[in-house]
Amino acid sequence: MANKHKKKKLSDQMSTITMVTVLLVFLGLGIFAVLQSVAQSGEQAGAKVNINYEGQPSIGNANAPVKLVEFGDFKCPTCKAFHDMIYPQLKKDYIDTGKVQMTFINYQFLGEDSVTAGIAGESIFKQNPEAFWKFYDAIYTHQGKESEKWATPEFLVDLTKKNIPEVNAEQLSKDLLGKAYEKEVLADNKLAQNYKVDGVPAIFVNGTKLENGMDYEALKKAIDAELKKK
């Protein structure tokens, strides 16, 4: 009986050791998987992408050493904040001095009228590329509430008549009512998704996405780092 008891006790100890070992193995694998996932996400966040600027509205020196891209939605309040607080300083420090060329690409997803606003931008750009940036200023200056459907064809035509007289408002109206450039806007949206853009404004500097495009000091640091490479 004593031998049987000892054997049973030894068996129980071995079982316990085996279970602990298995748990430690699974725990180790879990920690490894988490660390690997974090490392991969970090690599993806800092990875460069080859953005196609062709056919997109741009401002600044075409030969500027730094290319900056904003993916934006004209109904987005944070995009308005970028326009109001970041863009003027960016333009003064880098765009007007020939160091940065800025490109705007649609990511119009905050409602049906977001796409309508995007169509207006495309129509104006096709008529007069330089006038697009007047539209960029005007629509953010007169932006309505995100929760309301305000970017209607009537609003956008009236906005253009009052702020961009060099654009043919009648042609704009036809383009809006006929959704002439809807495919282009939706193609831009798809492009944003391909580049893993998950919110706006999304700012890329020479193909690298910034973690916080609303931090001008961080944006300045990223631009200066790229300029030093040239």
GUTI-384373 format. One record per residue (C-alpha): x, y, z; residue in three letters; residue number from 1. Coordinates in Angstrom, 1 decimal. Each point is the difference from the previous one (the first is absolute). Layout:
% residues N
+--------+--------+--------+------+-----+
!      u !      v !      w ! code ! pos !
+--------+--------+--------+------+-----+
!      X !      Y !      Z !  ALA ! NUM !
...
+--------+--------+--------+------+-----+
***
This chain:
% residues 230
+--------+--------+--------+------+-----+
!      u !      v !      w ! code ! pos !
+--------+--------+--------+------+-----+
!    0.0 !    0.0 !    0.0 !  MET !   1 !
!    2.9 !    2.4 !    0.9 !  ALA !   2 !
!    1.6 !   -0.6 !   -3.4 !  ASN !   3 !
!   -3.3 !    0.6 !   -1.8 !  LYS !   4 !
!   -0.5 !    3.3 !    2.0 !  HIS !   5 !
!    3.5 !    1.1 !   -0.9 !  LYS !   6 !
!   -0.5 !   -0.8 !   -3.7 !  LYS !   7 !
!   -3.3 !    1.9 !    0.0 !  LYS !   8 !
!    1.6 !    3.0 !    1.7 !  LYS !   9 !
!    2.9 !   -0.1 !   -2.5 !  LEU !  10 !
!   -2.5 !   -0.3 !   -2.8 !  SER !  11 !
!   -2.0 !    3.0 !    1.3 !  ASP !  12 !
!    3.2 !    2.1 !    0.2 !  GLN !  13 !
!    1.0 !   -0.9 !   -3.6 !  MET !  14 !
!   -3.5 !    0.9 !   -1.2 !  SER !  15 !
!    0.2 !    3.4 !    1.8 !  THR !  16 !
!    3.5 !    0.6 !   -1.5 !  ILE !  17 !
!   -1.2 !   -0.9 !   -3.5 !  THR !  18 !
!   -3.0 !    2.4 !    0.3 !  MET !  19 !
!    2.1 !    2.8 !    1.3 !  VAL !  20 !
!    2.5 !   -0.6 !   -2.9 !  THR !  21 !
!   -2.8 !    0.1 !   -2.6 !  VAL !  22 !
!   -1.4 !    3.2 !    1.5 !  LEU !  23 !
!    3.4 !    1.6 !    0.0 !  LEU !  24 !
!    0.5 !   -1.0 !   -3.7 !  VAL !  25 !
!   -3.4 !    1.5 !   -1.0 !  PHE !  26 !
!    0.6 !    3.1 !    2.0 !  LEU !  27 !
!    3.4 !    0.4 !   -1.6 !  GLY !  28 !
!   -1.5 !   -0.4 !   -3.5 !  LEU !  29 !
!   -2.7 !    2.5 !    0.9 !  GLY !  30 !
!    2.5 !    2.6 !    1.1 !  ILE !  31 !
!    2.1 !   -0.6 !   -3.1 !  PHE !  32 !
!   -3.1 !    0.4 !   -2.2 !  ALA !  33 !
!   -0.9 !    3.3 !    1.7 !  VAL !  34 !
!    3.5 !    1.4 !   -0.3 !  LEU !  35 !
!    0.2 !   -1.1 !   -3.6 !  GLN !  36 !
!   -3.3 !    1.7 !   -0.7 !  SER !  37 !
!    1.1 !    3.2 !    1.6 !  VAL !  38 !
!    3.3 !   -0.1 !   -1.9 !  ALA !  39 !
!   -1.8 !   -0.5 !   -3.3 !  GLN !  40 !
!   -2.5 !    2.8 !    0.6 !  SER !  41 !
!    2.9 !    2.3 !    0.9 !  GLY !  42 !
!    1.7 !   -1.0 !   -3.3 !  GLU !  43 !
!   -3.2 !    0.7 !   -1.9 !  GLN !  44 !
!   -0.6 !    3.4 !    1.7 !  ALA !  45 !
!    3.5 !    1.1 !   -1.1 !  GLY !  46 !
!    0.0 !   -1.7 !   -3.4 !  ALA !  47 !
!    0.2 !    2.2 !   -3.1 !  LYS !  48 !
!   -2.6 !   -0.2 !   -2.7 !  VAL !  49 !
!    0.3 !    1.0 !   -3.6 !  ASN !  50 !
!   -2.8 !    2.5 !   -0.4 !  ILE !  51 !
!   -1.2 !    0.9 !   -3.5 !  ASN !  52 !
!   -0.3 !    3.8 !   -0.2 !  TYR !  53 !
!   -1.0 !    0.1 !   -3.7 !  GLU !  54 !
!   -3.3 !    1.8 !   -0.7 !  GLY !  55 !
!   -0.3 !    1.3 !    3.6 !  GLN !  56 !
!   -0.2 !    3.6 !    1.0 !  PRO !  57 !
!    3.4 !    1.2 !    1.3 !  SER !  58 !
!    1.3 !    3.3 !    1.2 !  ILE !  59 !
!    3.7 !    1.1 !    0.2 !  GLY !  60 !
!    3.1 !   -0.7 !   -2.0 !  ASN !  61 !
!   -0.4 !   -3.1 !   -2.1 !  ALA !  62 !
!    3.8 !   -0.7 !    0.5 !  ASN !  63 !
!   -0.2 !    0.5 !    3.8 !  ALA !  64 !
!    2.1 !   -2.6 !    1.8 !  PRO !  65 !
!   -2.9 !   -0.9 !    2.4 !  VAL !  66 !
!   -3.4 !   -1.2 !   -1.2 !  LYS !  67 !
!   -2.7 !    0.3 !    2.6 !  LEU !  68 !
!   -3.4 !   -1.6 !   -0.5 !  VAL !  69 !
!   -3.2 !    0.6 !    1.9 !  GLU !  70 !
!   -2.8 !   -2.5 !   -0.2 !  PHE !  71 !
!   -3.1 !    2.0 !    1.1 !  GLY !  72 !
!   -3.8 !    0.2 !    0.1 !  ASP !  73 !
!   -1.5 !    3.4 !   -0.5 !  PHE !  74 !
!   -2.6 !   -0.7 !    2.7 !  LYS !  75 !
!    2.5 !   -1.0 !    2.6 !  CYS !  76 !
!    0.4 !    2.4 !    2.9 !  PRO !  77 !
!    3.6 !   -1.1 !    0.7 !  THR !  78 !
!    0.8 !    0.6 !   -3.7 !  CYS !  79 !
!   -1.3 !    3.5 !    0.5 !  LYS !  80 !
!    2.2 !    0.4 !    3.1 !  ALA !  81 !
!    3.0 !   -1.1 !   -2.1 !  PHE !  82 !
!   -0.9 !    2.6 !   -2.7 !  HIS !  83 !
!   -0.5 !    2.7 !    2.6 !  ASP !  84 !
!    2.9 !   -0.6 !    2.4 !  MET !  85 !
!    2.7 !   -2.1 !   -1.8 !  ILE !  86 !
!   -0.3 !    0.8 !   -3.7 !  TYR !  87 !
!    0.7 !    3.8 !    0.2 !  PRO !  88 !
!    3.2 !   -0.5 !    1.9 !  GLN !  89 !
!    1.0 !   -2.9 !   -2.3 !  LEU !  90 !
!   -0.6 !    2.1 !   -3.0 !  LYS !  91 !
!    2.0 !    2.9 !    1.4 !  LYS !  92 !
!    3.0 !   -2.1 !    1.2 !  ASP !  93 !
!    0.3 !   -2.6 !   -2.7 !  TYR !  94 !
!   -2.4 !    0.2 !   -3.0 !  ILE !  95 !
!    0.6 !    3.7 !   -0.8 !  ASP !  96 !
!    3.7 !   -0.5 !    0.4 !  THR !  97 !
!    0.2 !   -2.8 !   -2.6 !  GLY !  98 !
!    0.9 !   -2.7 !    2.5 !  LYS !  99 !
!   -3.3 !   -1.9 !    0.0 !  VAL ! 100 !
!   -2.6 !   -0.8 !   -2.6 !  GLN ! 101 !
!   -3.3 !   -0.9 !    1.6 !  MET ! 102 !
!   -2.6 !   -2.2 !   -1.7 !  THR ! 103 !
!   -3.6 !   -0.6 !    1.1 !  PHE ! 104 !
!   -1.7 !   -3.3 !   -0.6 !  ILE ! 105 !
!   -3.6 !   -0.7 !    0.7 !  ASN ! 106 !
!   -1.1 !   -2.4 !    2.8 !  TYR ! 107 !
!   -3.7 !    1.1 !    0.0 !  GLN ! 108 !
!   -1.8 !   -2.5 !    2.2 !  PHE ! 109 !
!   -2.1 !    2.1 !    2.5 !  LEU ! 110 !
!   -3.2 !   -0.2 !   -1.9 !  GLY ! 111 !
!   -1.5 !    0.3 !   -3.5 !  GLU ! 112 !
!    0.7 !    3.7 !   -0.1 !  ASP ! 113 !
!    3.7 !   -0.6 !    0.8 !  SER ! 114 !
!    0.2 !   -1.6 !   -3.4 !  VAL ! 115 !
!   -2.0 !    2.9 !   -1.5 !  THR ! 116 !
!    2.6 !    2.4 !    1.5 !  ALA ! 117 !
!    2.8 !   -2.2 !   -1.5 !  GLY ! 118 !
!   -1.7 !    0.2 !   -3.4 !  ILE ! 119 !
!    0.0 !    3.8 !    0.3 !  ALA ! 120 !
!    3.7 !    0.0 !    0.8 !  GLY ! 121 !
!    0.7 !   -2.2 !   -3.0 !  GLU ! 122 !
!   -2.1 !    2.1 !   -2.3 !  SER ! 123 !
!    1.7 !    3.2 !    1.0 !  ILE ! 124 !
!    3.4 !   -1.6 !   -0.3 !  PHE ! 125 !
!   -0.8 !   -1.1 !   -3.5 !  LYS ! 126 !
!   -1.1 !    3.5 !   -0.9 !  GLN ! 127 !
!    2.9 !    1.8 !    1.7 !  ASN ! 128 !
!    2.6 !   -1.9 !    2.0 !  PRO ! 129 !
!    1.1 !    3.1 !    1.9 !  GLU ! 130 !
!   -3.6 !    0.8 !    0.9 !  ALA ! 131 !
!   -0.3 !   -3.3 !    1.9 !  PHE ! 132 !
!    1.9 !    1.6 !    2.9 !  TRP ! 133 !
!   -2.4 !    2.8 !    0.2 !  LYS ! 134 !
!   -2.7 !   -2.6 !    0.3 !  PHE ! 135 !
!    2.1 !   -1.8 !    2.7 !  TYR ! 136 !
!    0.0 !    3.2 !    2.0 !  ASP ! 137 !
!   -3.6 !    0.9 !   -0.6 !  ALA ! 138 !
!   -1.6 !   -3.3 !    0.8 !  ILE ! 139 !
!    1.8 !   -0.4 !    3.3 !  TYR ! 140 !
!   -0.6 !    3.6 !    0.9 !  THR ! 141 !
!   -3.8 !   -0.5 !   -0.5 !  HIS ! 142 !
!   -0.2 !   -3.6 !    1.1 !  GLN ! 143 !
!   -3.3 !   -1.0 !    1.5 !  GLY ! 144 !
!   -0.7 !   -2.5 !    2.8 !  LYS ! 145 !
!    1.2 !   -3.6 !   -0.5 !  GLU ! 146 !
!   -3.4 !   -1.3 !    1.0 !  SER ! 147 !
!   -1.8 !    2.0 !   -2.6 !  GLU ! 148 !
!   -0.3 !   -0.4 !   -3.7 !  LYS ! 149 !
!    1.2 !    3.4 !   -1.1 !  TRP ! 150 !
!    2.4 !   -0.6 !   -2.9 !  ALA ! 151 !
!   -2.8 !    0.0 !   -2.6 !  THR ! 152 !
!    0.4 !    1.0 !   -3.7 !  PRO ! 153 !
!   -1.8 !    3.3 !    0.8 !  GLU ! 154 !
!    2.3 !    0.9 !    2.9 !  PHE ! 155 !
!    3.2 !   -0.9 !   -2.0 !  LEU ! 156 !
!   -1.0 !    2.0 !   -3.1 !  VAL ! 157 !
!   -0.9 !    3.0 !    2.2 !  ASP ! 158 !
!    3.3 !   -0.4 !    1.9 !  LEU ! 159 !
!    1.9 !    0.0 !   -3.3 !  THR ! 160 !
!   -1.8 !    3.0 !   -1.4 !  LYS ! 161 !
!    0.9 !    2.1 !    3.1 !  LYS ! 162 !
!    3.6 !   -1.2 !    0.4 !  ASN ! 163 !
!    1.3 !   -1.3 !   -3.3 !  ILE ! 164 !
!   -1.3 !    2.3 !   -2.8 !  PRO ! 165 !
!    2.6 !   -1.4 !   -2.5 !  GLU ! 166 !
!   -1.9 !   -3.3 !    0.0 !  VAL ! 167 !
!   -3.0 !   -0.6 !   -2.2 !  ASN ! 168 !
!   -2.7 !   -0.6 !    2.6 !  ALA ! 169 !
!   -2.5 !   -1.3 !   -2.7 !  GLU ! 170 !
!    2.4 !   -2.7 !   -1.0 !  GLN ! 171 !
!    0.6 !   -0.9 !    3.7 !  LEU ! 172 !
!   -3.8 !   -0.3 !    0.4 !  SER ! 173 !
!   -0.2 !   -2.4 !   -3.0 !  LYS ! 174 !
!    2.8 !   -2.0 !    1.4 !  ASP ! 175 !
!   -1.5 !   -0.3 !    3.4 !  LEU ! 176 !
!   -3.5 !   -0.9 !   -1.2 !  LEU ! 177 !
!    1.4 !   -2.5 !   -2.4 !  GLY ! 178 !
!    2.5 !   -1.4 !    2.5 !  LYS ! 179 !
!    2.7 !    0.5 !   -2.7 !  ALA ! 180 !
!    3.0 !   -0.8 !    2.2 !  TYR ! 181 !
!   -1.5 !   -2.4 !    2.5 !  GLU ! 182 !
!    2.2 !   -2.8 !   -1.4 !  LYS ! 183 !
!    3.1 !    2.1 !    0.6 !  GLU ! 184 !
!   -1.0 !    0.7 !    3.6 !  VAL ! 185 !
!   -0.8 !   -3.7 !    0.7 !  LEU ! 186 !
!    3.3 !   -1.0 !   -1.6 !  ALA ! 187 !
!    1.8 !    2.4 !    2.4 !  ASP ! 188 !
!   -1.9 !   -1.6 !    2.9 !  ASN ! 189 !
!    1.2 !   -3.4 !   -1.1 !  LYS ! 190 !
!    3.5 !    1.4 !   -0.2 !  LEU ! 191 !
!   -0.2 !    1.2 !    3.6 !  ALA ! 192 !
!   -1.1 !   -3.5 !    1.1 !  GLN ! 193 !
!    2.8 !   -1.6 !   -1.9 !  ASN ! 194 !
!    2.5 !    2.2 !    1.9 !  TYR ! 195 !
!   -1.7 !   -1.1 !    3.3 !  LYS ! 196 !
!   -1.4 !    3.4 !    0.7 !  VAL ! 197 !
!   -2.4 !   -0.5 !    2.9 !  ASP ! 198 !
!   -0.8 !    3.6 !    0.9 !  GLY ! 199 !
!    0.3 !    3.6 !   -1.3 !  VAL ! 200 !
!    1.9 !    2.1 !   -0.3 !  PRO ! 201 !
!    2.7 !   -2.5 !   -0.9 !  ALA ! 202 !
!    3.3 !    1.6 !   -0.7 !  ILE ! 203 !
!    2.9 !   -1.6 !   -1.9 !  PHE ! 204 !
!    3.4 !    1.5 !   -0.3 !  VAL ! 205 !
!    2.0 !   -1.5 !   -2.9 !  ASN ! 206 !
!   -2.2 !   -3.1 !    0.2 !  GLY ! 207 !
!    0.2 !   -0.5 !    3.8 !  THR ! 208 !
!   -3.1 !    0.5 !    2.0 !  LYS ! 209 !
!    0.2 !    2.2 !    3.1 !  LEU ! 210 !
!   -1.4 !   -1.3 !    3.2 !  GLU ! 211 !
!   -1.6 !    3.5 !    0.8 !  ASN ! 212 !
!   -0.3 !    2.4 !   -2.9 !  GLY ! 213 !
!   -1.6 !    2.5 !    2.3 !  MET ! 214 !
!    3.3 !    0.5 !    1.9 !  ASP ! 215 !
!    1.8 !    2.7 !   -1.9 !  TYR ! 216 !
!    3.3 !   -0.6 !    1.8 !  GLU ! 217 !
!   -0.1 !   -3.7 !   -0.9 !  ALA ! 218 !
!   -0.9 !    1.0 !   -3.6 !  LEU ! 219 !
!    2.9 !    2.5 !   -0.1 !  LYS ! 220 !
!    2.4 !   -2.6 !    1.4 !  LYS ! 221 !
!   -1.0 !   -2.5 !   -2.7 !  ALA ! 222 !
!    0.4 !    2.5 !   -2.8 !  ILE ! 223 !
!    3.4 !    1.3 !    1.3 !  ASP ! 224 !
!    1.2 !   -3.6 !    0.3 !  ALA ! 225 !
!   -0.9 !   -0.6 !   -3.7 !  GLU ! 226 !
!    1.7 !    3.3 !   -1.1 !  LEU ! 227 !
!    3.2 !   -1.1 !    1.7 !  LYS ! 228 !
!    0.1 !   -3.1 !   -2.2 !  LYS ! 229 !
!    0.1 !    2.1 !   -3.2 !  LYS ! 230 !
+--------+--------+--------+------+-----+
***
